[in-house]
């Protein structure tokens, strides 16, 4: 069966089913323990006053509250690290942050706080009932509050139905900047490289192309008829000592190499028919024989390699490696284990965890926006600002500035 590599937002029904499964243990413990505690309350009349004995409520209610909090902390920690809860596992969904990775404790806590706001209000009312001994009116106070809290929680969980962006986020997701995905019909972003997935949209990190002589035949000066001319040698990047001699190139060979233009100083002599009066013959060159010295490519020495550096808007300066990941807390994907990780401080959280991918290429860099939330742009030396298309590499030359979120770096050359 083919694997679907697309991200599929979780439907409202699956979200609600997962939430009910997660809520049931805590709600059941609270209901049972508080019911036992309220049933054990006794009242006596002393000196014309009614005295309530609430020791059973404090004992059982406190025990139930402690067990529920312990359960909630376990579920919170599990979801923060893996995006899983008992309900999420049962319904086949996962919670993630806006970049598609594990959401983190703070994000999960804020999301749960918004969802359970009504229930927390009911618990606060229960504490007030105990403190001010409003036991006779407890049912009329707590009953409606618990009902309102339950309705609010359900509405928040299924609120993604009214999201105009394809049902991607509910109210709690919008506030906490989280996403919920269906991992039964789509892929799990937490285990497959986040929102972008296991593939890199930047150019492949291939070795530099080496120029070789074109296989097209070159004109040769006239040779003495008694000595057949040898075919021109075609140097290759990695000749094999045991390989048979290469056949003479022909015009029908498929040209898969880069075209080569001979420098003027290495150009062969002009044919005898060019610029020579009829009936005259040009004397052959002293080296025009089968053992004429062949020019070796690359004898001029390697070209100097430019050292590229970037300077952040906070004054920090970095020399770039071949592959660089820039973000709030960048993480390499499959095949990027050796990438240089450049973490940038961002108190305003305008930068995504892995915002940019930089790939050095000769005199410049390829910059790819990794599907960031707030986008990226490039300002060229002439002042032209161009937004980057997410996932599409853009070549940037020294002297340009790259803007990502609220931060900027300047590309220079050492």
Secondary structure, 3 states (H helix, E strand, C coil): CCCCCCCCECCHHHHHHHHHHHHHHHHHHHHHHHHHHHHCCEEEEECCEEEEECHHHHHHHHHHHHHHHHHHHHHHHHHHHHCCCHHHHHHCEEEEECCCCCCCHHHHHHHHHHHCHHHHHHHHHHHHHHHHCCHHHHHHHHHHHHHHHHHHHHHHHCHHHHCCCCCCCCHHHHHHCEEEEECCCCCCCCCCCCCCCCCCCCCCCCCCCCCCCCCCCCCCCCCCCCCCCCCCCCCCCCCCCCCCCCCCCCCCCCCCCCCCCCCHHHCCCCCCCCCCCCCCCCCCCCCCCCCCCCCCCCCCCCCCCCCEEEEECCCCEEECCCEEEEECCCCCCCCCCCCEEEECCCCCCCCCCCCEEEEEECCEEEEEECCCCCCEEEECCCCCEEECCCCCCEEEECCCEEEECCEEEEEEEC
